[in-house]
Amino acid sequence: MSDKLGLGLSIESVGDVFKKKVGKEDKSLQISGNVDMTYGTLDCAIIAENEDTTIWVRGRL
C-alpha cells in the first residue's frame, strides 16, 4: 500500500485540500507541505492497514 492518496479532483492550489480525518480524529494539521500539485496526491506518511481516512478538497469542474 502506498502512503500517498490520490485526490480524485484537480486542484488549483495546495489550499484546496483543507481537511483530513483519520477515523474520528481531525488530522488537518498534517496537510501542510504534503500536497503534490503535479500528481494530485496527499502524502499521508504512514497509513495503517484498514485505516479510515477522509480528505476534503475544494474541487473544480
PDBQT receptor file of N, H, CA, C and O in Angstrom, charges set to zero:
ATOM      1  N   MET A   1       0.843  -1.164   0.000  1.00  0.00    +0.000 N 
ATOM      2  CA  MET A   1       0.000   0.000   0.000  1.00  0.00    +0.000 C 
ATOM      3  C   MET A   1       0.896   1.238   0.000  1.00  0.00    +0.000 C 
ATOM      4  O   MET A   1       1.922   1.267   0.680  1.00  0.00    +0.000 OA
ATOM      5  N   SER A   2       0.511   2.242  -0.753  1.00  0.00    +0.000 N 
ATOM      6  H   SER A   2      -0.323   2.218  -1.305  1.00  0.00    +0.000 HD
ATOM      7  CA  SER A   2       1.265   3.487  -0.818  1.00  0.00    +0.000 C 
ATOM      8  C   SER A   2       0.904   4.405   0.345  1.00  0.00    +0.000 C 
ATOM      9  O   SER A   2      -0.146   4.257   0.970  1.00  0.00    +0.000 OA
ATOM     10  N   ASP A   3       1.782   5.340   0.620  1.00  0.00    +0.000 N 
ATOM     11  H   ASP A   3       2.635   5.460   0.112  1.00  0.00    +0.000 HD
ATOM     12  CA  ASP A   3       1.497   6.338   1.649  1.00  0.00    +0.000 C 
ATOM     13  C   ASP A   3       0.909   7.606   1.047  1.00  0.00    +0.000 C 
ATOM     14  O   ASP A   3       0.686   8.589   1.755  1.00  0.00    +0.000 OA
ATOM     15  N   LYS A   4       0.658   7.584  -0.267  1.00  0.00    +0.000 N 
ATOM     16  H   LYS A   4       0.839   6.786  -0.842  1.00  0.00    +0.000 HD
ATOM     17  CA  LYS A   4       0.090   8.741  -0.952  1.00  0.00    +0.000 C 
ATOM     18  C   LYS A   4      -1.308   8.411  -1.445  1.00  0.00    +0.000 C 
ATOM     19  O   LYS A   4      -1.545   7.359  -2.039  1.00  0.00    +0.000 OA
ATOM     20  N   LEU A   5      -2.231   9.333  -1.186  1.00  0.00    +0.000 N 
ATOM     21  H   LEU A   5      -2.039  10.188  -0.704  1.00  0.00    +0.000 HD
ATOM     22  CA  LEU A   5      -3.613   9.153  -1.637  1.00  0.00    +0.000 C 
ATOM     23  C   LEU A   5      -3.898  10.104  -2.786  1.00  0.00    +0.000 C 
ATOM     24  O   LEU A   5      -3.584  11.291  -2.705  1.00  0.00    +0.000 OA
ATOM     25  N   GLY A   6      -4.499   9.585  -3.866  1.00  0.00    +0.000 N 
ATOM     26  H   GLY A   6      -4.754   8.620  -3.931  1.00  0.00    +0.000 HD
ATOM     27  CA  GLY A   6      -4.915  10.420  -4.979  1.00  0.00    +0.000 C 
ATOM     28  C   GLY A   6      -6.127  11.239  -4.587  1.00  0.00    +0.000 C 
ATOM     29  O   GLY A   6      -7.009  10.751  -3.880  1.00  0.00    +0.000 OA
ATOM     30  N   LEU A   7      -6.178  12.494  -5.048  1.00  0.00    +0.000 N 
ATOM     31  H   LEU A   7      -5.462  12.890  -5.623  1.00  0.00    +0.000 HD
ATOM     32  CA  LEU A   7      -7.245  13.399  -4.636  1.00  0.00    +0.000 C 
ATOM     33  C   LEU A   7      -8.538  13.200  -5.412  1.00  0.00    +0.000 C 
ATOM     34  O   LEU A   7      -9.604  13.528  -4.891  1.00  0.00    +0.000 OA
ATOM     35  N   GLY A   8      -8.492  12.690  -6.604  1.00  0.00    +0.000 N 
ATOM     36  H   GLY A   8      -7.625  12.424  -7.026  1.00  0.00    +0.000 HD
ATOM     37  CA  GLY A   8      -9.719  12.402  -7.342  1.00  0.00    +0.000 C 
ATOM     38  C   GLY A   8     -10.287  13.593  -8.095  1.00  0.00    +0.000 C 
ATOM     39  O   GLY A   8     -11.047  13.412  -9.045  1.00  0.00    +0.000 OA
ATOM     40  N   LEU A   9      -9.936  14.803  -7.691  1.00  0.00    +0.000 N 
ATOM     41  H   LEU A   9      -9.318  14.950  -6.919  1.00  0.00    +0.000 HD
ATOM     42  CA  LEU A   9     -10.355  16.025  -8.375  1.00  0.00    +0.000 C 
ATOM     43  C   LEU A   9      -9.118  16.864  -8.637  1.00  0.00    +0.000 C 
ATOM     44  O   LEU A   9      -8.157  16.819  -7.869  1.00  0.00    +0.000 OA
ATOM     45  N   SER A  10      -9.137  17.634  -9.728  1.00  0.00    +0.000 N 
ATOM     46  H   SER A  10      -9.917  17.671 -10.352  1.00  0.00    +0.000 HD
ATOM     47  CA  SER A  10      -7.998  18.515  -9.962  1.00  0.00    +0.000 C 
ATOM     48  C   SER A  10      -8.088  19.704  -9.008  1.00  0.00    +0.000 C 
ATOM     49  O   SER A  10      -9.179  20.175  -8.688  1.00  0.00    +0.000 OA
ATOM     50  N   ILE A  11      -6.941  20.175  -8.565  1.00  0.00    +0.000 N 
ATOM     51  H   ILE A  11      -6.055  19.792  -8.825  1.00  0.00    +0.000 HD
ATOM     52  CA  ILE A  11      -6.893  21.313  -7.655  1.00  0.00    +0.000 C 
ATOM     53  C   ILE A  11      -6.057  22.415  -8.284  1.00  0.00    +0.000 C 
ATOM     54  O   ILE A  11      -5.183  22.149  -9.109  1.00  0.00    +0.000 OA
ATOM     55  N   GLU A  12      -6.332  23.670  -7.884  1.00  0.00    +0.000 N 
ATOM     56  H   GLU A  12      -7.042  23.886  -7.213  1.00  0.00    +0.000 HD
ATOM     57  CA  GLU A  12      -5.593  24.813  -8.414  1.00  0.00    +0.000 C 
ATOM     58  C   GLU A  12      -4.535  25.321  -7.448  1.00  0.00    +0.000 C 
ATOM     59  O   GLU A  12      -3.603  26.014  -7.855  1.00  0.00    +0.000 OA
ATOM     60  N   SER A  13      -4.674  24.980  -6.171  1.00  0.00    +0.000 N 
ATOM     61  H   SER A  13      -5.431  24.417  -5.841  1.00  0.00    +0.000 HD
ATOM     62  CA  SER A  13      -3.677  25.381  -5.179  1.00  0.00    +0.000 C 
ATOM     63  C   SER A  13      -3.653  24.350  -4.055  1.00  0.00    +0.000 C 
ATOM     64  O   SER A  13      -4.599  23.580  -3.884  1.00  0.00    +0.000 OA
ATOM     65  N   VAL A  14      -2.566  24.344  -3.297  1.00  0.00    +0.000 N 
ATOM     66  H   VAL A  14      -1.798  24.969  -3.436  1.00  0.00    +0.000 HD
ATOM     67  CA  VAL A  14      -2.467  23.397  -2.189  1.00  0.00    +0.000 C 
ATOM     68  C   VAL A  14      -3.528  23.685  -1.130  1.00  0.00    +0.000 C 
ATOM     69  O   VAL A  14      -3.901  22.792  -0.370  1.00  0.00    +0.000 OA
ATOM     70  N   GLY A  15      -4.016  24.924  -1.073  1.00  0.00    +0.000 N 
ATOM     71  H   GLY A  15      -3.713  25.650  -1.691  1.00  0.00    +0.000 HD
ATOM     72  CA  GLY A  15      -5.064  25.293  -0.127  1.00  0.00    +0.000 C 
ATOM     73  C   GLY A  15      -6.407  24.663  -0.434  1.00  0.00    +0.000 C 
ATOM     74  O   GLY A  15      -7.317  24.710   0.394  1.00  0.00    +0.000 OA
ATOM     75  N   ASP A  16      -6.547  24.068  -1.625  1.00  0.00    +0.000 N 
ATOM     76  H   ASP A  16      -5.807  24.030  -2.298  1.00  0.00    +0.000 HD
ATOM     77  CA  ASP A  16      -7.799  23.389  -1.983  1.00  0.00    +0.000 C 
ATOM     78  C   ASP A  16      -8.000  22.111  -1.167  1.00  0.00    +0.000 C 
ATOM     79  O   ASP A  16      -9.125  21.623  -1.057  1.00  0.00    +0.000 OA
ATOM     80  N   VAL A  17      -6.939  21.572  -0.601  1.00  0.00    +0.000 N 
ATOM     81  H   VAL A  17      -6.025  21.969  -0.689  1.00  0.00    +0.000 HD
ATOM     82  CA  VAL A  17      -7.045  20.416   0.300  1.00  0.00    +0.000 C 
ATOM     83  C   VAL A  17      -7.105  21.013   1.703  1.00  0.00    +0.000 C 
ATOM     84  O   VAL A  17      -6.103  21.524   2.205  1.00  0.00    +0.000 OA
ATOM     85  N   PHE A  18      -8.277  20.951   2.336  1.00  0.00    +0.000 N 
ATOM     86  H   PHE A  18      -9.090  20.536   1.929  1.00  0.00    +0.000 HD
ATOM     87  CA  PHE A  18      -8.449  21.728   3.560  1.00  0.00    +0.000 C 
ATOM     88  C   PHE A  18      -8.780  20.932   4.816  1.00  0.00    +0.000 C 
ATOM     89  O   PHE A  18      -8.779  21.508   5.904  1.00  0.00    +0.000 OA
ATOM     90  N   LYS A  19      -9.061  19.642   4.717  1.00  0.00    +0.000 N 
ATOM     91  H   LYS A  19      -9.061  19.175   3.833  1.00  0.00    +0.000 HD
ATOM     92  CA  LYS A  19      -9.372  18.876   5.919  1.00  0.00    +0.000 C 
ATOM     93  C   LYS A  19      -9.012  17.411   5.715  1.00  0.00    +0.000 C 
ATOM     94  O   LYS A  19      -9.149  16.865   4.620  1.00  0.00    +0.000 OA
ATOM     95  N   LYS A  20      -8.546  16.784   6.800  1.00  0.00    +0.000 N 
ATOM     96  H   LYS A  20      -8.435  17.227   7.689  1.00  0.00    +0.000 HD
ATOM     97  CA  LYS A  20      -8.216  15.355   6.786  1.00  0.00    +0.000 C 
ATOM     98  C   LYS A  20      -8.674  14.751   8.106  1.00  0.00    +0.000 C 
ATOM     99  O   LYS A  20      -8.399  15.293   9.176  1.00  0.00    +0.000 OA
ATOM    100  N   LYS A  21      -9.370  13.629   8.020  1.00  0.00    +0.000 N 
ATOM    101  H   LYS A  21      -9.593  13.189   7.150  1.00  0.00    +0.000 HD
ATOM    102  CA  LYS A  21      -9.778  12.882   9.210  1.00  0.00    +0.000 C 
ATOM    103  C   LYS A  21      -9.262  11.458   9.100  1.00  0.00    +0.000 C 
ATOM    104  O   LYS A  21      -9.328  10.843   8.036  1.00  0.00    +0.000 OA
ATOM    105  N   VAL A  22      -8.752  10.945  10.199  1.00  0.00    +0.000 N 
ATOM    106  H   VAL A  22      -8.698  11.444  11.063  1.00  0.00    +0.000 HD
ATOM    107  CA  VAL A  22      -8.335   9.550  10.293  1.00  0.00    +0.000 C 
ATOM    108  C   VAL A  22      -9.168   8.951  11.413  1.00  0.00    +0.000 C 
ATOM    109  O   VAL A  22      -9.026   9.315  12.580  1.00  0.00    +0.000 OA
ATOM    110  N   GLY A  23     -10.044   8.022  11.033  1.00  0.00    +0.000 N 
ATOM    111  H   GLY A  23     -10.160   7.727  10.084  1.00  0.00    +0.000 HD
ATOM    112  CA  GLY A  23     -11.017   7.520  12.000  1.00  0.00    +0.000 C 
ATOM    113  C   GLY A  23     -11.927   8.670  12.385  1.00  0.00    +0.000 C 
ATOM    114  O   GLY A  23     -12.584   9.251  11.521  1.00  0.00    +0.000 OA
ATOM    115  N   LYS A  24     -11.979   9.007  13.651  1.00  0.00    +0.000 N 
ATOM    116  H   LYS A  24     -11.446   8.535  14.353  1.00  0.00    +0.000 HD
ATOM    117  CA  LYS A  24     -12.790  10.135  14.116  1.00  0.00    +0.000 C 
ATOM    118  C   LYS A  24     -11.933  11.326  14.527  1.00  0.00    +0.000 C 
ATOM    119  O   LYS A  24     -12.448  12.310  15.058  1.00  0.00    +0.000 OA
ATOM    120  N   GLU A  25     -10.620  11.238  14.282  1.00  0.00    +0.000 N 
ATOM    121  H   GLU A  25     -10.202  10.438  13.851  1.00  0.00    +0.000 HD
ATOM    122  CA  GLU A  25      -9.702  12.298  14.690  1.00  0.00    +0.000 C 
ATOM    123  C   GLU A  25      -9.414  13.266  13.550  1.00  0.00    +0.000 C 
ATOM    124  O   GLU A  25      -9.169  12.849  12.418  1.00  0.00    +0.000 OA
ATOM    125  N   ASP A  26      -9.446  14.566  13.854  1.00  0.00    +0.000 N 
ATOM    126  H   ASP A  26      -9.645  14.905  14.774  1.00  0.00    +0.000 HD
ATOM    127  CA  ASP A  26      -9.085  15.600  12.889  1.00  0.00    +0.000 C 
ATOM    128  C   ASP A  26      -7.562  15.637  12.770  1.00  0.00    +0.000 C 
ATOM    129  O   ASP A  26      -6.859  15.867  13.754  1.00  0.00    +0.000 OA
ATOM    130  N   LYS A  27      -7.067  15.410  11.567  1.00  0.00    +0.000 N 
ATOM    131  H   LYS A  27      -7.638  15.224  10.768  1.00  0.00    +0.000 HD
ATOM    132  CA  LYS A  27      -5.626  15.413  11.301  1.00  0.00    +0.000 C 
ATOM    133  C   LYS A  27      -5.279  16.478  10.258  1.00  0.00    +0.000 C 
ATOM    134  O   LYS A  27      -4.316  16.324   9.507  1.00  0.00    +0.000 OA
ATOM    135  N   SER A  28      -6.060  17.552  10.213  1.00  0.00    +0.000 N 
ATOM    136  H   SER A  28      -6.842  17.678  10.824  1.00  0.00    +0.000 HD
ATOM    137  CA  SER A  28      -5.881  18.589   9.200  1.00  0.00    +0.000 C 
ATOM    138  C   SER A  28      -4.506  19.245   9.252  1.00  0.00    +0.000 C 
ATOM    139  O   SER A  28      -4.014  19.705   8.222  1.00  0.00    +0.000 OA
ATOM    140  N   LEU A  29      -3.879  19.300  10.413  1.00  0.00    +0.000 N 
ATOM    141  H   LEU A  29      -4.279  18.926  11.250  1.00  0.00    +0.000 HD
ATOM    142  CA  LEU A  29      -2.547  19.904  10.515  1.00  0.00    +0.000 C 
ATOM    143  C   LEU A  29      -1.498  19.118   9.739  1.00  0.00    +0.000 C 
ATOM    144  O   LEU A  29      -0.429  19.652   9.442  1.00  0.00    +0.000 OA
ATOM    145  N   GLN A  30      -1.777  17.864   9.406  1.00  0.00    +0.000 N 
ATOM    146  H   GLN A  30      -2.645  17.430   9.647  1.00  0.00    +0.000 HD
ATOM    147  CA  GLN A  30      -0.834  17.033   8.654  1.00  0.00    +0.000 C 
ATOM    148  C   GLN A  30      -0.835  17.341   7.155  1.00  0.00    +0.000 C 
ATOM    149  O   GLN A  30      -0.017  16.796   6.415  1.00  0.00    +0.000 OA
ATOM    150  N   ILE A  31      -1.737  18.203   6.704  1.00  0.00    +0.000 N 
ATOM    151  H   ILE A  31      -2.402  18.647   7.306  1.00  0.00    +0.000 HD
ATOM    152  CA  ILE A  31      -1.837  18.517   5.278  1.00  0.00    +0.000 C 
ATOM    153  C   ILE A  31      -0.695  19.423   4.827  1.00  0.00    +0.000 C 
ATOM    154  O   ILE A  31      -0.160  19.247   3.733  1.00  0.00    +0.000 OA
ATOM    155  N   SER A  32      -0.322  20.383   5.655  1.00  0.00    +0.000 N 
ATOM    156  H   SER A  32      -0.757  20.526   6.544  1.00  0.00    +0.000 HD
ATOM    157  CA  SER A  32       0.669  21.394   5.300  1.00  0.00    +0.000 C 
ATOM    158  C   SER A  32       1.963  20.767   4.784  1.00  0.00    +0.000 C 
ATOM    159  O   SER A  32       2.591  19.957   5.465  1.00  0.00    +0.000 OA
ATOM    160  N   GLY A  33       2.350  21.159   3.566  1.00  0.00    +0.000 N 
ATOM    161  H   GLY A  33       1.840  21.817   3.012  1.00  0.00    +0.000 HD
ATOM    162  CA  GLY A  33       3.584  20.676   2.961  1.00  0.00    +0.000 C 
ATOM    163  C   GLY A  33       3.517  19.290   2.356  1.00  0.00    +0.000 C 
ATOM    164  O   GLY A  33       4.528  18.783   1.870  1.00  0.00    +0.000 OA
ATOM    165  N   ASN A  34       2.346  18.663   2.374  1.00  0.00    +0.000 N 
ATOM    166  H   ASN A  34       1.525  19.075   2.769  1.00  0.00    +0.000 HD
ATOM    167  CA  ASN A  34       2.234  17.287   1.889  1.00  0.00    +0.000 C 
ATOM    168  C   ASN A  34       1.353  17.118   0.654  1.00  0.00    +0.000 C 
ATOM    169  O   ASN A  34       1.076  15.991   0.242  1.00  0.00    +0.000 OA
ATOM    170  N   VAL A  35       0.909  18.229   0.057  1.00  0.00    +0.000 N 
ATOM    171  H   VAL A  35       1.134  19.144   0.391  1.00  0.00    +0.000 HD
ATOM    172  CA  VAL A  35       0.094  18.157  -1.156  1.00  0.00    +0.000 C 
ATOM    173  C   VAL A  35       1.014  18.268  -2.363  1.00  0.00    +0.000 C 
ATOM    174  O   VAL A  35       1.827  19.189  -2.442  1.00  0.00    +0.000 OA
ATOM    175  N   ASP A  36       0.892  17.340  -3.297  1.00  0.00    +0.000 N 
ATOM    176  H   ASP A  36       0.232  16.592  -3.233  1.00  0.00    +0.000 HD
ATOM    177  CA  ASP A  36       1.682  17.356  -4.528  1.00  0.00    +0.000 C 
ATOM    178  C   ASP A  36       0.769  17.788  -5.669  1.00  0.00    +0.000 C 
ATOM    179  O   ASP A  36      -0.067  17.017  -6.139  1.00  0.00    +0.000 OA
ATOM    180  N   MET A  37       0.944  19.042  -6.111  1.00  0.00    +0.000 N 
ATOM    181  H   MET A  37       1.623  19.669  -5.730  1.00  0.00    +0.000 HD
ATOM    182  CA  MET A  37       0.107  19.594  -7.187  1.00  0.00    +0.000 C 
ATOM    183  C   MET A  37       0.341  18.867  -8.514  1.00  0.00    +0.000 C 
ATOM    184  O   MET A  37      -0.597  18.686  -9.290  1.00  0.00    +0.000 OA
ATOM    185  N   THR A  38       1.566  18.454  -8.778  1.00  0.00    +0.000 N 
ATOM    186  H   THR A  38       2.328  18.600  -8.147  1.00  0.00    +0.000 HD
ATOM    187  CA  THR A  38       1.902  17.801 -10.043  1.00  0.00    +0.000 C 
ATOM    188  C   THR A  38       1.128  16.502 -10.226  1.00  0.00    +0.000 C 
ATOM    189  O   THR A  38       0.585  16.245 -11.300  1.00  0.00    +0.000 OA
ATOM    190  N   TYR A  39       1.077  15.690  -9.185  1.00  0.00    +0.000 N 
ATOM    191  H   TYR A  39       1.518  15.899  -8.312  1.00  0.00    +0.000 HD
ATOM    192  CA  TYR A  39       0.449  14.376  -9.281  1.00  0.00    +0.000 C 
ATOM    193  C   TYR A  39      -0.929  14.306  -8.643  1.00  0.00    +0.000 C 
ATOM    194  O   TYR A  39      -1.586  13.268  -8.718  1.00  0.00    +0.000 OA
ATOM    195  N   GLY A  40      -1.387  15.396  -8.012  1.00  0.00    +0.000 N 
ATOM    196  H   GLY A  40      -0.854  16.239  -7.951  1.00  0.00    +0.000 HD
ATOM    197  CA  GLY A  40      -2.711  15.405  -7.383  1.00  0.00    +0.000 C 
ATOM    198  C   GLY A  40      -2.827  14.407  -6.252  1.00  0.00    +0.000 C 
ATOM    199  O   GLY A  40      -3.798  13.654  -6.168  1.00  0.00    +0.000 OA
ATOM    200  N   THR A  41      -1.811  14.408  -5.365  1.00  0.00    +0.000 N 
ATOM    201  H   THR A  41      -1.023  15.019  -5.433  1.00  0.00    +0.000 HD
ATOM    202  CA  THR A  41      -1.799  13.452  -4.257  1.00  0.00    +0.000 C 
ATOM    203  C   THR A  41      -1.578  14.165  -2.926  1.00  0.00    +0.000 C 
ATOM    204  O   THR A  41      -1.133  15.311  -2.877  1.00  0.00    +0.000 OA
ATOM    205  N   LEU A  42      -1.901  13.458  -1.856  1.00  0.00    +0.000 N 
ATOM    206  H   LEU A  42      -2.263  12.527  -1.895  1.00  0.00    +0.000 HD
ATOM    207  CA  LEU A  42      -1.606  13.900  -0.497  1.00  0.00    +0.000 C 
ATOM    208  C   LEU A  42      -0.741  12.830   0.146  1.00  0.00    +0.000 C 
ATOM    209  O   LEU A  42      -1.143  11.672   0.247  1.00  0.00    +0.000 OA
ATOM    210  N   ASP A  43       0.458  13.226   0.584  1.00  0.00    +0.000 N 
ATOM    211  H   ASP A  43       0.785  14.168   0.503  1.00  0.00    +0.000 HD
ATOM    212  CA  ASP A  43       1.365  12.298   1.266  1.00  0.00    +0.000 C 
ATOM    213  C   ASP A  43       0.908  12.175   2.715  1.00  0.00    +0.000 C 
ATOM    214  O   ASP A  43       0.940  13.149   3.467  1.00  0.00    +0.000 OA
ATOM    215  N   CYS A  44       0.491  10.992   3.098  1.00  0.00    +0.000 N 
ATOM    216  H   CYS A  44       0.465  10.201   2.487  1.00  0.00    +0.000 HD
ATOM    217  CA  CYS A  44      -0.054  10.752   4.441  1.00  0.00    +0.000 C 
ATOM    218  C   CYS A  44       0.950  10.094   5.364  1.00  0.00    +0.000 C 
ATOM    219  O   CYS A  44       0.573   9.590   6.422  1.00  0.00    +0.000 OA
ATOM    220  N   ALA A  45       2.229  10.086   4.986  1.00  0.00    +0.000 N 
ATOM    221  H   ALA A  45       2.535  10.495   4.127  1.00  0.00    +0.000 HD
ATOM    222  CA  ALA A  45       3.295   9.475   5.793  1.00  0.00    +0.000 C 
ATOM    223  C   ALA A  45       3.021   7.988   5.982  1.00  0.00    +0.000 C 
ATOM    224  O   ALA A  45       3.371   7.197   5.106  1.00  0.00    +0.000 OA
ATOM    225  N   ILE A  46       2.420   7.584   7.071  1.00  0.00    +0.000 N 
ATOM    226  H   ILE A  46       2.135   8.227   7.783  1.00  0.00    +0.000 HD
ATOM    227  CA  ILE A  46       2.150   6.167   7.323  1.00  0.00    +0.000 C 
ATOM    228  C   ILE A  46       0.642   5.943   7.346  1.00  0.00    +0.000 C 
ATOM    229  O   ILE A  46      -0.086   6.628   8.064  1.00  0.00    +0.000 OA
ATOM    230  N   ILE A  47       0.185   4.988   6.561  1.00  0.00    +0.000 N 
ATOM    231  H   ILE A  47       0.776   4.431   5.977  1.00  0.00    +0.000 HD
ATOM    232  CA  ILE A  47      -1.231   4.619   6.550  1.00  0.00    +0.000 C 
ATOM    233  C   ILE A  47      -1.323   3.195   7.075  1.00  0.00    +0.000 C 
ATOM    234  O   ILE A  47      -0.744   2.271   6.504  1.00  0.00    +0.000 OA
ATOM    235  N   ALA A  48      -2.044   3.031   8.149  1.00  0.00    +0.000 N 
ATOM    236  H   ALA A  48      -2.515   3.782   8.613  1.00  0.00    +0.000 HD
ATOM    237  CA  ALA A  48      -2.217   1.697   8.731  1.00  0.00    +0.000 C 
ATOM    238  C   ALA A  48      -3.216   0.894   7.901  1.00  0.00    +0.000 C 
ATOM    239  O   ALA A  48      -4.114   1.464   7.280  1.00  0.00    +0.000 OA
ATOM    240  N   GLU A  49      -3.061  -0.409   7.892  1.00  0.00    +0.000 N 
ATOM    241  H   GLU A  49      -2.332  -0.871   8.397  1.00  0.00    +0.000 HD
ATOM    242  CA  GLU A  49      -3.984  -1.279   7.167  1.00  0.00    +0.000 C 
ATOM    243  C   GLU A  49      -5.400  -1.088   7.705  1.00  0.00    +0.000 C 
ATOM    244  O   GLU A  49      -5.613  -1.048   8.917  1.00  0.00    +0.000 OA
ATOM    245  N   ASN A  50      -6.363  -0.971   6.795  1.00  0.00    +0.000 N 
ATOM    246  H   ASN A  50      -6.190  -1.003   5.811  1.00  0.00    +0.000 HD
ATOM    247  CA  ASN A  50      -7.787  -0.777   7.106  1.00  0.00    +0.000 C 
ATOM    248  C   ASN A  50      -8.080   0.533   7.828  1.00  0.00    +0.000 C 
ATOM    249  O   ASN A  50      -9.111   0.651   8.489  1.00  0.00    +0.000 OA
ATOM    250  N   GLU A  51      -7.200   1.510   7.716  1.00  0.00    +0.000 N 
ATOM    251  H   GLU A  51      -6.362   1.415   7.179  1.00  0.00    +0.000 HD
ATOM    252  CA  GLU A  51      -7.410   2.813   8.343  1.00  0.00    +0.000 C 
ATOM    253  C   GLU A  51      -8.415   3.618   7.524  1.00  0.00    +0.000 C 
ATOM    254  O   GLU A  51      -8.301   3.682   6.300  1.00  0.00    +0.000 OA
ATOM    255  N   ASP A  52      -9.373   4.217   8.168  1.00  0.00    +0.000 N 
ATOM    256  H   ASP A  52      -9.466   4.165   9.162  1.00  0.00    +0.000 HD
ATOM    257  CA  ASP A  52     -10.407   5.015   7.513  1.00  0.00    +0.000 C 
ATOM    258  C   ASP A  52      -9.936   6.462   7.433  1.00  0.00    +0.000 C 
ATOM    259  O   ASP A  52      -9.919   7.170   8.440  1.00  0.00    +0.000 OA
ATOM    260  N   THR A  53      -9.551   6.904   6.230  1.00  0.00    +0.000 N 
ATOM    261  H   THR A  53      -9.565   6.329   5.411  1.00  0.00    +0.000 HD
ATOM    262  CA  THR A  53      -9.051   8.260   6.025  1.00  0.00    +0.000 C 
ATOM    263  C   THR A  53      -9.979   8.995   5.070  1.00  0.00    +0.000 C 
ATOM    264  O   THR A  53     -10.347   8.474   4.018  1.00  0.00    +0.000 OA
ATOM    265  N   THR A  54     -10.357  10.225   5.456  1.00  0.00    +0.000 N 
ATOM    266  H   THR A  54     -10.058  10.648   6.311  1.00  0.00    +0.000 HD
ATOM    267  CA  THR A  54     -11.215  11.066   4.626  1.00  0.00    +0.000 C 
ATOM    268  C   THR A  54     -10.505  12.384   4.378  1.00  0.00    +0.000 C 
ATOM    269  O   THR A  54      -9.952  12.981   5.302  1.00  0.00    +0.000 OA
ATOM    270  N   ILE A  55     -10.520  12.844   3.121  1.00  0.00    +0.000 N 
ATOM    271  H   ILE A  55     -10.969  12.360   2.370  1.00  0.00    +0.000 HD
ATOM    272  CA  ILE A  55      -9.876  14.098   2.743  1.00  0.00    +0.000 C 
ATOM    273  C   ILE A  55     -10.923  15.001   2.106  1.00  0.00    +0.000 C 
ATOM    274  O   ILE A  55     -11.668  14.571   1.226  1.00  0.00    +0.000 OA
ATOM    275  N   TRP A  56     -10.978  16.255   2.551  1.00  0.00    +0.000 N 
ATOM    276  H   TRP A  56     -10.373  16.605   3.266  1.00  0.00    +0.000 HD
ATOM    277  CA  TRP A  56     -11.890  17.237   1.972  1.00  0.00    +0.000 C 
ATOM    278  C   TRP A  56     -11.103  18.113   1.005  1.00  0.00    +0.000 C 
ATOM    279  O   TRP A  56     -10.040  18.634   1.342  1.00  0.00    +0.000 OA
ATOM    280  N   VAL A  57     -11.653  18.269  -0.222  1.00  0.00    +0.000 N 
ATOM    281  H   VAL A  57     -12.517  17.845  -0.495  1.00  0.00    +0.000 HD
ATOM    282  CA  VAL A  57     -10.992  19.007  -1.290  1.00  0.00    +0.000 C 
ATOM    283  C   VAL A  57     -11.999  19.947  -1.936  1.00  0.00    +0.000 C 
ATOM    284  O   VAL A  57     -13.137  19.563  -2.205  1.00  0.00    +0.000 OA
ATOM    285  N   ARG A  58     -11.567  21.195  -2.183  1.00  0.00    +0.000 N 
ATOM    286  H   ARG A  58     -10.642  21.506  -1.964  1.00  0.00    +0.000 HD
ATOM    287  CA  ARG A  58     -12.389  22.116  -2.976  1.00  0.00    +0.000 C 
ATOM    288  C   ARG A  58     -12.155  21.756  -4.438  1.00  0.00    +0.000 C 
ATOM    289  O   ARG A  58     -11.074  21.999  -4.975  1.00  0.00    +0.000 OA
ATOM    290  N   GLY A  59     -13.149  21.187  -5.073  1.00  0.00    +0.000 N 
ATOM    291  H   GLY A  59     -14.027  20.989  -4.637  1.00  0.00    +0.000 HD
ATOM    292  CA  GLY A  59     -12.993  20.725  -6.447  1.00  0.00    +0.000 C 
ATOM    293  C   GLY A  59     -13.367  21.776  -7.470  1.00  0.00    +0.000 C 
ATOM    294  O   GLY A  59     -14.091  22.725  -7.168  1.00  0.00    +0.000 OA
ATOM    295  N   ARG A  60     -12.882  21.606  -8.653  1.00  0.00    +0.000 N 
ATOM    296  H   ARG A  60     -12.294  20.835  -8.898  1.00  0.00    +0.000 HD
ATOM    297  CA  ARG A  60     -13.184  22.485  -9.784  1.00  0.00    +0.000 C 
ATOM    298  C   ARG A  60     -13.792  21.637 -10.887  1.00  0.00    +0.000 C 
ATOM    299  O   ARG A  60     -13.304  20.549 -11.192  1.00  0.00    +0.000 OA
ATOM    300  N   LEU A  61     -14.837  22.134 -11.468  1.00  0.00    +0.000 N 
ATOM    301  H   LEU A  61     -15.234  23.018 -11.221  1.00  0.00    +0.000 HD
ATOM    302  CA  LEU A  61     -15.465  21.416 -12.588  1.00  0.00    +0.000 C 
ATOM    303  C   LEU A  61     -15.077  22.028 -13.902  1.00  0.00    +0.000 C 
ATOM    304  O   LEU A  61     -15.510  21.557 -14.954  1.00  0.00    +0.000 OA
TER     305      LEU A  61
